[in-house]
Amino acid sequence: MPENTPTRRGFLGLLALTPVVAACATGGGAPVASAPAAAGPTSAANPLGVAAKDPLDVVIFKGGFGDDWAKFAESLYTRRHPGAKITHAGIQGVGQAMQPRMVAGDPPDVIDNSGAGALDVASLVADRQLLSLEKLLDAPSADDPAVKVRDTLVPGIVEAGSFGGVPYVLNYAYTVWGLWYSSSLFAKHGWTYPATWAEMLTLGDEIKKAGLAPWTYQGKYPEYMNDPLLTMVAKAGGMEQVAAIDNLEPGAWRAGSVRAVVEAFAELAGRGHIMKGSEALSHTEAQTAWCQGKAVFIPCGSWLEAEQAKVTPAGFDMVAGPTPRLSDGDKLPGTAIQAAGSEPFIVPAQGRNTAGGLEFLRLMLAKESAANFATTASAMPVRKDALEGLPLSSGLKSVGELVAAAGEHALSYRFPGWYAPLAKAVHDSTGELLNGRVSAAQWTERVQKAADQVAADSSITKYKR
């Protein structure tokens, strides 16, 4: 599978929230935390008690971000622990490669469990094969001994990696979803980014007069359009509506906020604001057409700039904007965004140097290392001050501004990772809606029916946020 397909990140990037499944599962009790890392004497310079000459075994998913950023963190490790030999493996197919080692009781010390076919974290937790990250999170940060590691992270990251209240996963990248456009194209035409959906439709009419398509999307993967659609639902209905959807509450998909947003997207298609032929395009084909100036807006996650680097023309100056509000009566502010962690790291409990595995993560979260990730991978790490003072590309700068403006109003839905049949029904229905094959009312009924079927299926484990 190509490393940057939608399964790699994007809508199914929400599967990086898999740890939340166990954290919120109803019944069964909380998993028992594995034993703390075996460590040597601690000190201010070595708070996790890493043995000076113990080797460190690191496995990194070498996908769209590459692995140079991980090698940089390793250089910090050897600087602090010069006697340690590091074995580095940058691979794909992490699950296939690591499962035999996990079964044999000879896992690496730290794993970037990302990409298609990653290890099943929920099963590893249930089998007590992962180390709790509490000791890491409570350790002093690499930059300021007065600040704990956990206090350097963006809100929600610890919770997203927890099972039954115990953190087992550290997501390192922070993916933000928005509507992308060329700021230079906007400046050329004197356009203003729309704050409401009514303004979006008005601007779309102006864009058409200029001979351009207002929108395109990754047609073969209509779930990309669900990112702005569901963000608008959250803004209109508030977090109580997000919870109702995730918790499979009866009639959640028939709520007025959902119906109104689906009708808004149906109008987008009905007005001819979507580039003709978009339905047949892959994600890279649609994004390339957008880079060529054939359409003005495209929905995507914050990996877009790096993914399109080779085909983006000079002076394009891509930036991301927040999904417009449905109306001034929305329950969440217009600055609210969808955002979630990705690149999930785990420390196997049976690793030979678990203290070193935790130390590697601590140094990976150092300001220097996080800044290196931001600049080399063109992506935002989960360290909240990582972008400060950096020379940023237009896209990454706009992502940082979205996060700063959103503040506590960064949200995510859990149902795509919890209930695959429901997620597929939403994705498929949106594809049909955008191409006029179902109405907004039919979309609502199709999705509600799928949610009801999941709720009634006793073979499907239910979760609650």
C-alpha positions in Angstrom: 0.0 0.0 0.0 1.4 3.4 -0.8 2.7 5.2 2.3 0.5 8.3 1.9 -2.9 6.7 1.1 -5.8 7.9 3.2 -5.3 4.8 5.3 -1.8 6.1 6.2 -3.2 9.3 7.6 -6.3 11.5 7.1 -9.7 10.1 8.0 -8.4 6.8 9.2 -5.6 8.7 10.9 -8.3 8.8 13.6 -7.4 5.2 14.1 -4.4 6.6 15.9 -6.9 7.1 18.6 -7.3 3.3 19.0 -6.0 3.7 22.6 -9.1 5.6 23.4 -11.2 2.5 22.6 -9.9 0.7 25.6 -9.9 3.8 27.7 -13.6 4.3 27.2 -14.9 0.7 26.8 -18.0 0.0 28.9 -17.6 -2.8 31.3 -14.7 -5.2 31.8 -12.7 -3.0 34.2 -9.5 -1.1 33.6 -6.4 -3.0 32.3 -3.7 -3.6 34.9 -0.6 -1.5 34.3 2.6 -3.4 33.5 5.5 -3.3 35.8 7.6 -0.1 35.8 10.8 0.0 33.8 13.8 -1.7 35.4 16.1 1.2 35.9 19.4 2.0 37.6 20.2 5.0 39.8 18.6 8.2 38.9 19.9 11.7 38.9 19.0 15.2 37.7 20.9 14.4 34.4 19.4 10.9 34.2 15.9 11.0 35.8 14.8 7.7 34.3 17.9 5.8 35.5 19.3 4.7 32.1 22.2 2.3 32.4 25.2 4.0 30.7 26.2 1.3 28.3 22.9 -0.5 27.7 22.2 -0.7 24.0 19.0 0.8 22.6 16.8 -0.9 20.0 14.6 1.6 18.0 12.0 0.7 15.3 10.5 3.6 13.3 7.7 3.5 10.7 9.4 5.0 7.7 6.4 6.5 5.9 5.5 10.0 4.7 7.6 11.6 7.5 10.7 9.5 6.7 12.9 8.7 9.7 15.6 11.4 9.8 13.7 13.1 12.7 14.0 9.9 14.7 17.7 9.7 14.0 18.1 13.3 15.3 16.5 12.2 18.6 18.9 9.3 18.7 21.8 11.7 18.3 20.5 13.5 21.5 20.4 10.1 23.2 24.0 9.2 22.4 25.1 12.7 23.4 23.7 12.1 26.9 24.5 8.4 27.0 27.7 8.1 24.9 28.4 4.5 25.8 25.1 3.3 24.4 24.9 1.6 21.0 21.7 2.3 19.1 20.2 -0.1 16.6 17.9 1.8 14.3 15.4 0.2 11.9 13.3 2.4 9.6 10.7 0.1 8.2 7.1 -0.3 6.8 4.8 -3.1 7.7 5.5 -2.6 11.4 3.0 -5.2 12.6 4.2 -8.0 10.4 7.8 -7.3 11.3 7.3 -6.9 15.1 4.7 -9.5 15.9 7.2 -12.4 15.9 9.5 -10.5 18.2 6.6 -9.6 20.5 5.6 -13.3 20.6 9.1 -14.4 21.2 9.5 -12.1 24.1 12.4 -10.2 22.4 10.8 -6.9 21.3 12.7 -3.7 20.6 12.9 -1.0 23.3 10.6 1.5 21.6 8.4 1.2 18.5 6.7 3.8 16.2 3.6 1.7 15.7 2.2 3.5 12.7 1.2 2.7 9.1 -1.1 0.1 7.6 -1.0 -3.2 9.5 0.3 -1.8 12.8 0.4 -3.9 15.9 -3.0 -4.2 17.7 -2.4 -2.0 20.7 -5.6 -3.0 22.5 -4.5 -6.7 22.4 -1.0 -5.8 23.6 -2.5 -3.9 26.6 -4.8 -6.7 27.4 -1.9 -9.1 27.4 0.2 -6.8 29.5 2.9 -6.5 26.9 3.2 -2.7 27.0 4.9 -0.5 29.6 2.9 2.3 31.3 4.3 5.7 30.3 3.4 7.3 33.6 7.1 7.4 34.6 8.0 9.2 31.4 5.1 11.7 31.7 6.0 12.5 35.3 9.7 12.9 34.5 11.3 16.3 34.1 11.3 17.5 30.6 14.7 17.5 28.7 14.7 21.3 28.6 13.4 22.4 32.0 13.7 20.2 35.0 10.9 22.2 36.7 8.4 21.2 34.0 7.1 17.6 33.7 7.0 16.0 30.3 3.2 15.8 30.4 3.0 19.5 30.8 4.8 20.1 27.5 2.2 18.3 25.4 -0.9 19.7 23.6 -4.2 19.1 25.4 -5.7 15.6 25.0 -2.6 13.7 23.9 -2.2 11.8 27.2 -5.9 10.9 27.4 -5.9 9.8 23.7 -3.1 7.3 24.5 -4.6 5.9 27.7 -6.4 2.6 28.5 -8.5 2.6 31.6 -6.7 5.8 32.7 -3.2 4.3 32.2 -1.1 5.8 29.4 0.5 3.3 27.1 0.8 5.2 23.8 2.4 8.5 23.0 1.3 10.0 19.7 4.1 12.2 18.4 2.6 14.0 15.4 -0.4 16.3 15.7 -2.7 16.2 12.7 -5.0 19.1 12.0 -7.8 19.1 9.5 -8.9 22.2 7.6 -9.8 23.7 4.2 -6.7 24.4 2.1 -6.3 27.2 -0.4 -3.6 29.3 -2.1 -3.2 32.5 -0.2 -1.5 34.1 -3.2 -4.5 33.2 -5.4 -6.8 34.9 -2.8 -4.6 38.0 -2.8 -4.7 38.1 -6.6 -8.5 38.1 -6.7 -9.0 40.1 -3.5 -11.0 37.3 -1.9 -11.7 37.0 1.9 -11.8 33.7 3.6 -15.4 32.9 4.5 -16.4 32.8 8.2 -19.9 31.3 7.6 -21.4 28.8 5.1 -23.5 31.6 3.5 -20.3 33.5 2.9 -18.7 30.3 1.4 -21.5 29.9 -1.1 -21.4 33.6 -2.0 -17.6 33.3 -2.6 -18.1 30.1 -4.6 -20.3 32.0 -7.0 -17.6 34.7 -7.4 -15.0 31.9 -8.0 -17.1 30.4 -10.7 -17.3 33.8 -12.4 -13.5 33.8 -12.4 -13.5 30.6 -14.4 -12.4 28.3 -11.5 -14.1 25.5 -9.6 -14.7 26.5 -6.0 -14.0 23.0 -4.5 -12.5 19.7 -5.4 -12.1 16.7 -3.1 -10.4 13.3 -3.1 -13.3 11.7 -4.9 -12.3 8.0 -4.6 -12.1 8.6 -0.8 -15.2 10.7 0.0 -14.4 10.5 3.7 -12.1 13.5 3.1 -15.3 15.6 2.7 -16.6 14.3 6.0 -13.8 16.2 7.8 -15.4 19.6 7.1 -18.9 18.2 7.2 -18.5 16.7 10.7 -16.5 19.7 11.9 -19.5 21.9 11.0 -21.8 19.5 12.8 -19.7 19.9 15.9 -19.7 23.7 15.7 -23.4 23.8 15.1 -24.5 21.2 17.7 -21.7 21.5 20.2 -19.7 18.7 21.9 -22.9 17.2 23.2 -23.8 16.4 19.6 -20.4 14.9 19.0 -20.8 12.7 22.1 -24.3 11.7 21.0 -23.0 10.5 17.7 -20.0 8.6 19.2 -22.2 7.1 21.9 -24.8 5.8 19.4 -27.6 7.6 21.1 -31.0 7.0 19.4 -31.7 9.6 16.7 -28.3 11.3 17.0 -27.9 11.5 13.2 -31.4 13.0 12.8 -30.5 15.9 15.0 -31.3 19.4 13.6 -27.6 20.3 13.5 -26.7 17.3 11.4 -29.6 17.7 9.0 -28.8 21.4 8.5 -25.1 20.7 7.8 -25.9 17.9 5.3 -28.3 20.1 3.5 -25.5 22.8 3.3 -23.2 20.3 1.6 -25.9 19.2 -0.7 -26.3 22.8 -1.7 -22.6 23.1 -2.4 -22.9 20.3 -4.9 -26.3 21.5 -6.2 -24.8 24.9 -7.1 -22.1 23.3 -9.1 -19.4 24.4 -6.7 -17.5 21.1 -6.9 -15.0 20.6 -9.8 -16.5 18.2 -12.5 -14.9 14.8 -12.5 -13.7 15.0 -8.8 -15.5 11.8 -8.0 -13.1 9.8 -10.2 -9.9 11.2 -8.7 -7.6 9.6 -6.2 -6.3 11.7 -3.3 -3.1 12.7 -5.1 -4.9 13.4 -8.4 -7.4 15.7 -6.7 -4.6 17.4 -4.7 -2.5 17.9 -7.8 -5.4 19.4 -9.7 -5.8 21.8 -6.8 -2.1 22.7 -6.9 -2.5 23.4 -10.6 -5.2 26.0 -9.8 -8.1 24.1 -11.2 -10.0 24.4 -7.9 -9.7 26.9 -5.0 -10.6 24.8 -1.9 -9.7 21.2 -0.9 -10.3 19.5 2.5 -7.3 17.7 3.9 -5.2 17.1 7.0 -2.0 18.9 7.8 0.2 16.4 6.0 -0.9 18.0 2.7 1.9 20.4 2.3 4.6 17.7 2.6 2.6 15.2 0.4 2.3 17.8 -2.4 5.8 19.3 -2.1 7.1 17.9 -5.4 4.2 19.3 -7.5 3.4 22.6 -5.7 4.4 25.5 -7.9 6.5 28.3 -6.5 4.5 31.1 -5.0 1.4 29.0 -4.4 1.6 29.6 -0.7 -0.9 27.0 0.5 -2.6 27.6 3.9 -5.3 26.0 5.9 -8.4 27.7 7.2 -11.0 26.6 9.7 -14.3 25.1 8.4 -16.8 27.9 8.3 -19.6 28.1 10.8 -23.0 27.0 9.8 -24.5 30.1 11.3 -24.0 32.7 14.0 -26.0 30.4 16.3 -23.4 27.7 16.4 -22.5 26.3 19.9 -18.8 26.2 19.2 -16.7 29.1 18.0 -15.6 29.5 14.4 -12.0 28.7 15.4 -12.8 25.2 16.5 -11.0 22.5 14.6 -10.7 18.7 14.3 -7.3 17.5 15.4 -5.8 14.2 16.6 -2.5 12.6 17.4 -0.7 10.2 15.1 2.7 8.4 15.0 1.8 6.3 18.1 4.9 5.2 20.1 4.9 2.3 22.5 7.5 0.8 24.9 7.2 -3.0 25.1 7.3 -4.3 28.7 9.7 -7.1 27.8 12.2 -4.8 26.1 15.8 -5.3 27.3 16.2 -1.5 27.9 12.8 -0.1 28.8 14.4 2.7 30.7 16.2 3.6 27.5 12.9 3.4 25.6 11.3 5.9 27.9 14.4 8.1 27.8 14.3 8.1 24.0 10.7 9.4 24.1 11.7 12.1 26.6 14.5 13.3 24.3 12.2 13.0 21.3 10.0 15.6 23.1 12.8 18.0 23.8 12.3 21.3 22.2 15.3 20.8 19.9 14.0 17.5 18.7 10.4 18.6 18.2 11.6 21.6 16.2 13.7 19.3 14.0 10.6 17.2 13.3 8.6 20.2 12.4 11.1 21.5 9.9 12.2 18.2 8.4 8.8 16.5 8.2 6.8 19.7 7.6 4.4 18.6 10.4 3.4 19.6 13.8 4.6 17.6 16.8 2.6 17.2 20.0 5.0 19.5 22.0 2.9 22.6 22.3 5.7 25.1 21.8 7.6 23.3 19.1 6.9 25.8 16.3 7.9 28.9 18.3 10.7 30.9 16.7 11.0 28.5 13.7 11.2 29.7 10.0 8.0 28.0 8.9 6.5 27.2 5.5 3.2 28.8 4.7 1.2 25.7 5.4 2.9 24.7 8.6 2.6 28.2 9.9 -1.1 28.3 9.2 -1.6 24.9 11.0 0.2 26.4 14.1 -2.1 29.4 13.9 -5.2 27.1 13.7 -4.1 25.2 16.8 -3.4 28.4 18.7 -6.7 30.0 17.7 -8.7 26.8 18.6 -7.3 26.6 22.1 -9.5 24.2 24.0 -11.8 23.8 21.1 -9.7 21.1 19.3 -12.0 18.1 18.9 -12.2 14.7 17.3 -14.8 12.0 16.7 -14.3 8.5 18.1 -16.8 6.5 16.0 -14.6 6.0 12.9 -12.1 4.0 15.0 -14.8 2.3 17.2 -17.3 1.3 14.6 -16.0 0.6 11.1 -19.4 -0.3 9.6 -20.8 3.0 10.7 -17.8 4.9 9.4 -18.1 3.2 6.0 -21.8 4.1 5.9 -21.0 7.8 6.5 -18.2 7.8 3.9 -20.3 6.1 1.2 -23.4 8.2 1.9 -21.3 11.4 1.5 -20.0 10.3 -1.8 -23.5 9.7 -3.0 -24.7 13.1 -1.6 -22.0 15.0 -3.4 -22.9 13.5 -6.7 -26.6 13.9 -6.4 -27.5 10.3 -6.0 -29.1 10.7 -2.5 -30.8 13.7 -0.9 -29.8 15.2 2.4 -32.8 13.5 4.0 -31.8 10.1 2.5 -28.2 10.7 3.7 -29.5 11.2 7.2 -31.7 8.1 7.2 -29.0 5.9 5.7 -26.5 6.9 8.3 -29.0 6.6 11.2 -29.9 3.1 10.0 -26.3 2.1 10.1 -25.8 3.6 13.6 -28.9 1.7 14.8 -27.6 -1.6 13.3 -24.3 -1.2 15.2 -26.1 -0.3 18.4 -28.3 -3.4 18.1 -25.5 -5.8 17.3 -24.5 -7.5 20.5 -21.4 -8.9 18.8 -19.9 -5.4 18.6 -18.3 -4.0 21.7 -19.7 -0.7 22.6 -17.7 2.3 23.8 -18.6 5.5 25.5 -16.8 8.9 25.6 
